[in-house]
């Protein structure tokens, strides 16, 4: 996100505009927590994870009076347009501002990759590489001790991170929210791996799956005598969010941020800047908010074949 902020600031300044950063997301917007941002203020941030402006959830922004107060503050500060970098919740707030008449442009950013309007969003590639590094390291231990490990990755109700890191990490089984998978199926896949002569077995599970890490580990513990083995569980959790962004994310965020200021220059508002077919494209926020980004089921089938 910092790379996106940097791109917005520097491309805006190059057009002769003044830029204000909003601290702590919509909570800061609703109370006027602004800071001026110039070229030097964003020096050195492109390689930092997270966001230099801070982020926090703001349930109060769902209320009409909070949205109206935010717009009033923006107009009092002579702000002409806003750029909102974030996922579905952030873009829902952007749509609310736009529907109330304030010019806004969204930028697609969430490690969950569940945002309609972008093939891949800011943060996903970095989160995947962190998950893959963890899986590779765990596989070394699993092989040495001839054990089965379960690795839970983030993603809310979207299985993209689990699917892609599972394929790249050579997992024997991948458990996703989009595909119904019961514990007996997982046990069967792991047993088959051992019967093929494997010295280890890795299960990658999405946190939003019906049987997540806790559910699967409980099942294997309760039925360990019958199954003949148990699972060691590793939850990556927020470790995935803490990495320095890789090349892909830095360039993607930069392209999206620059496209956002270009959209403002053209007077095109109420849209989300995302990556579609390798190009930065604008999708109306009304078509983005509340819609699911479907998982590629062909990749799900491929993962099952590769695990054999």
ABEGO torsion letter per residue (X at the ends): XAAAAAAAAAAAAAAGBBBBBBBGEAAAAAAGBBBBBBAAAABGAAABBEBAAEBBBBAAAABAAAAAAAAAAAAAAGBABBBBBEBAAAAAAAAAAAAAGBBBBBBBBBAAGABBGBABBBGAAAAAAAAAAAAAAAAAAAAAAGBBBBBBBBGEABAAAAAAAAAAAGBABBBBAABBBBAAAAAAAAAAAAAAGBABBBBBBBAABABBAAAAAAAAAAAAAAAGBBBBBBBAEAAAAABBBBAAAAAAAAAAAAAAAAAAAAGBBGBBBBBBGGBBBBBBAAAABGBBBBBBAAAAAAAAAAAX
